[in-house]
Amino acid sequence: MPTLGPRALNRAVLARQLLLSRADLPVVPAVERVLGLNAQSPNPPYLALWSRLADFATKDLTTAIEDRSLVRTTLVRATQHIVSVPDFRLIRPALAALLRRIQRNAFGKRTADVDLDALVAAARELLADGRVLTRPELGRQLARRFPVTEPGALGWTVQYLVPLVHPAPSGTWDVYGPTPFASAEWTGVGAATDLPELVRRYLAAFGPASVSDARAWSGIGGLAEVFTGMRGELRTYRTEAGRELFDLPDTPLPDPDTPAPVRFLPEFDAPLLAHADRTRVMTDEVRRAVCVGAAVDRTVLVDGTVAATWSSTEDDDAVALTVRPFRKLSSVDRDAVTAEGLALLAFTHPGGRHDVRLVAGS
């Protein structure tokens, strides 16, 4: 069983996440390739694609959301993601049990006297025929039928128990406000699960990986049995610590010495969250600084690993991007960070004055 060191694993996940070089791909195949984009806020998916695709423009993703090639919805880790419609049909049924458990843990006491089947039926009725309601609006309308419960808990409960999508303009560049709910029936999503196919897609996007890595990404239980049943079709490796890893057969691994360019990643970007063992992209010390509570900061990759966090501020017609390194950077790396940061500002704030600052003492 071949052994893979941290650098080999790092280059593998960077290649599969389109972070070793910008890909010449349309938006929808790119989103499928990386198995979705975190979309808790509207802009991070755009930033994620800018770092991965050649000649990416905001209209490319906006158009795919508006024409419903991509949907924004609650998925892995019970957070908002943008995925293609086929991937929504694959992933959402596999998460049903997890989302029911999250509803029970977060809102079970506040919905203890509610018939949840009746609540789901009422929500489907309210959202029938293409009607769109924000979460607060849906909660208030449901509260008229289930008056014993606070409206907010009802709206959130429906989000976890019913496959829903959040239609445009929600989720498009710089569009904030209440989350709109719409029925996902038009997507063809059902109840049947295909966990082996989901494992294949996960490995294609994030492998090689362990069972615990796949569980950390998805939150789905029972994956050990799924991997065991697929053993005959998967290739296996070991980490230097002896942990077993799985991968798709005949999937090439980049040379560990492949150069990795500087990349700016938005908050909650997938490579930082897709494994239980995140040392392939950051040290445990850096992880404690980047992943604080439920938050995951914006990061800068230098030589493939998290070397800094970043933020931006606006003042009249000037925009400044501040980079805070965790380690000493060479002059070559500092120049590369500055160049990539200026390119990012040209994307997010075309026109005006741009500045990239590496904080003093870094």
GIZILIN-V159094 format. One record per helix or strand of 3 or more residues. SS is the DSSP state (2 for helix, 1 for strand). FROM is the first residue (numbers start at 0). LEN is the number of residues. If there is no record, write none. Layout:
<<SS:FROM:LEN> <SS:FROM:LEN>>
This chain:
<<2:5:11> <2:26:7> <2:43:7> <2:57:9> <1:69:5> <2:75:3> <1:79:5> <2:84:10> <2:95:12> <2:108:3> <2:115:11> <2:127:3> <2:134:11> <2:150:11> <1:179:4> <2:184:3> <2:194:12> <2:210:8> <2:222:7> <2:230:3> <1:233:6> <1:243:5> <1:262:3> <2:269:3> <2:283:7> <1:298:4> <1:304:11> <1:317:8> <2:330:18> <1:352:6>>
